[in-house]
């Protein structure tokens, strides 16, 4: 059984989270520049077995596209050309707010919460946890 990777894609930074090999725990992994994310995933897949990639899909409350939806679609299209893994889309509404609240609850210092990269990778973990709950019944 391989890991599941989740992506919180932004035009500047991309938050990344992964599961453990047993696919029980979702953990923040890293934040990389958006231009480097495809290479990061390809290289990660060479060292760790991945079962699939979950990408946060941005939508508004009324389910219409956001200003980032087209960027995420372009990223997904690029990724599909580079890897042969299944790619799943997961609703990412409110993930940044949930991530911020999780960091506060975990006792993160204000300066750590101010670093947007930290919020991005925790948001990716929230996306991954949501996917796991929806598909695995956790």
Buried (B, 14 or more C-beta within 10 A) or exposed (E): EBBBBBBBBBEEBBBBBBBEEEBEEBBBBBBBEBEEBBEBBEEBBEEEEBBBBBBBBBBEEEEEEBEBBEBBBEBBEEBEEEBEBEBBBBBBBEBBEBBBEBBEEEEBEEEEBEEBBBBBBBBBBBBBBBBBEEBEEE
